[in-house]
Amino acid sequence: MSTPKLELVNVRKDFSDGSVAAVDGVDLTVTSGETVALLGPSGCGKSTTLNMIVGLEQPTSGEIRIDGVSVVGVPAGQRNVGLVFQDYAVFTHMTVAKNLAFGLEVRGRPKADVAKAVAEVAELLGMTDKLKAKAAELGGSELQRVAIGRTLVTRPAILLLDEPLSNLEAAARLAMRRELRRLQSEIGLTIVYVTHDQIEALSLADRIAVMSAGKIRQVAATSDVYDRPDHVFVASFLGSPPMNLVRGQLMSAAGDMVFRRESLVIPLARPDLQPRPGEIVFGIRPEALTLVPAHDTPLAGPVTFVEPRGPEAVVTVDLGAASLKVLAPARGRPMEGDRVGVALDPAQIVLFGGDTGRRLAL
Amino acid sequence: MTAPLRTDLAAPALAFAGVTRTFRGAAALEDVSFQVPEGSFTVLLGAAGAGKTTTLRIAAGLDGPDSGLVAIGGRDAGGLEPKDRDLAMIFDNLALYPDKTGFRNIASPLEIRRVRPAEIAARVTEIAATLRISHVLQRLPRTMSGGERQRVALGRALIRAPKLFLLDEPLSSLDAMLRIELRAELKRLQRELGHAFLLATPDFAEAMAIADTVVLIRAGRVVQIADPQTLYDLPADRAAARFVGAPEINLVPVTLADGGLVRVAGGMVAVPPDLAARLAAAGGTAEAGIRPEHLALADARTAPLRATLADVEPLGLKAALTVTAPDGTALRLVVEAAVARGLAPGAPLGLALETAPMVLFDTTTGRRLA
């Protein structure tokens, strides 16, 4: 088995006041050529994790290895990792060529080598015709490309990106996402990046590590994180809108399994399930629900909110003890106040432990 | 003789009529007219630099128009100071007093007006409950989450109960997920309170989710005023079509052929008669706007359009495919993620095109052909 490019073993970072851990026992292995996204809300510890990989912060305990060698204690500049921030850090008074050359020049590389490396990176980024332009004349996505190019030119073992696209406008962000995916496939870069934007994570990463409260809740292939969330937080964080989550009980009623919360009873049509004591969290994606005529089902109620999305609309239906969000086609969508029924695909139900938040094996 | 503008209940909370504002010879706003009806959630949608903030500043009285009229509640606001306009403005930086608790931040507009402490306490408590921030009233802003700070800022604006709220990208500095939650909450609040909201944003998804009416502006001019679904289905021009919707709309040249057929992306498709008529009226050629969801994969042997797969972008449950038609046209469509996983780059694909929702744009002006 080949050595992983990057390994984090039980990495912990306590806040200076010792109250809570910013990063609370993180394990992560990244193989060569892989792209892993650290996804989570602000304050979840993802940027602190990235900073520890770079060396800008030191872990309180735990091990960080690059190519099998511990880098704990190695100064930030000597870890052979490249970090790109969201605020570019491009020297706007310099030309693009100068910016790209900067990292190598400060390392005292021979002029000819620098020129060659700059030409290669410019070619890779499609910026050969911009080399003589002042960075101040560039647009947001071009600046971001220069920032990435400045890092690439030093040939880092790992490229680390901190919210690389969050400062860009929608169209530029889309273009940059394509660009990054092209770079990944062309030069087989190992990339770890931090984002709070699930679309960014889903569209760029091979695997996603979803973080909350300093812990990795799940690390898995992008489709698995979405389709088979291990933790209720993961289910609540991915999806647009995220999974419907309702607390209640799993019980048997007249021989069939139902989910119950107060007056709300959802037949599960799942003979494979067993009743269980204690509270559970019932989860179903808005995409797995469909709207049906109200008289066709006991699961019916008034529409309280309709959010148009263009091709579809997010329709919130008040079922009494809980509201469910349904992703419905824009054409034929109901109006607020209409009474509608909700039908669900039993195969897509996910259940989580009410106390642990972990997904229940069914 | 013109009657003076008067306050009456039917008057919009805010009206711009032919407002122009020029900075150093360059027009920031040009002949801008729109209304924010009483109790409506109106969204000013536009890219950075389109004139959104200038519009809000003029509405607030922080800046004045060079020409044109601004009316608040049916009254000419020309001579009104910002403080006399009965409106609240919320910016994206959520500037709270860092050394004051949540309670005192929300209470500050009433403290300035010397409202009795008992009344202040009652109103702050009520607003905090509506905003679901009762738990942060005794805390300082730095210990609050972004969403909590956002709501405290909102609470401070709400406490005065103004008739009109102006919000300048109030959610732009927040996490993606929180932004989606809070925009639904903003809408709920606006409904419950019944005040008129004018919110500026560059994010079309945000605009679609919360607006009763969207005012789309570009380069200082109003491009279109419509409800969200109309803006999406019938954009006023090519640029509006591209600005609204993700993945972006496909813009493809089309030519009228015989028998109600249209040549598109190297293939032939049948179109509804009204579409053919519009195309004929435009001289037989136009640019078609095709939303990604109106293209679908179909059997390559029988499909009207052929293409090869160029790129797959995963989007969770769905994936965006970019395909290349035989004539070189690139098309984007959205398919189930599971379908996309079974496709290899370069794979030959068949495409079906739903032509009824297709929109046509004039090849030179970019205006939608109606």
Interface residues (C-beta under 8 A of the other chain):
Chain A: P41 S42 G43 E169 A170 A171 L174 R177 R178 R181 H196 D197 Q198 I199 L202 S203 T222 S223 Y226 D227 F237 L238 G239 S240 P241 P242 R285 E287 F305 E307 P308 R309 G310 P311 V314 A330
Chain B: A47 A48 S145 G146 D175 A176 M177 L178 I180 A184 K187 R188 P202 D203 F204 A205 M208 A209 I210 P228 Q229 Y232 R242 V244 G245 A246 P247 E248 R291 E293 D311 E313 P314 L315 G316 L317 A337 R341
